[in-house]
């Protein structure tokens, strides 16, 4: 799980570098959204900030992030 969290955190950071955006809103869903896995908390820890993790409709999550 730690390896997966490392890869996902690096993916988020790579997107920020490419887009030249600092602390871009980040949301993950699907299989990693299960709190039992703990991967969401590991990603938050590696990034040092809060991220959105849910199993809801991703278009709704994107709309919410766009309003922030």
Residue pairs with C-beta under 8 A, 6 or more apart in sequence:
1 37
1 38
1 39
1 42
2 42
4 32
4 39
5 39
5 42
5 43
5 45
5 46
6 46
8 28
8 32
8 39
8 43
9 43
9 46
9 47
12 24
12 26
12 43
12 47
12 51
13 47
15 24
16 22
16 23
16 24
23 49
25 52
25 65
25 68
26 47
26 51
26 52
27 51
27 52
27 53
27 54
27 58
27 61
27 62
27 65
28 40
28 43
28 51
28 52
28 53
29 53
29 54
29 55
29 56
29 58
29 61
30 55
31 37
32 39
32 40
32 43
32 53
33 40
33 53
33 54
33 55
34 55
40 51
40 53
43 51
43 53
44 50
44 51
52 61
52 64
52 65
54 61
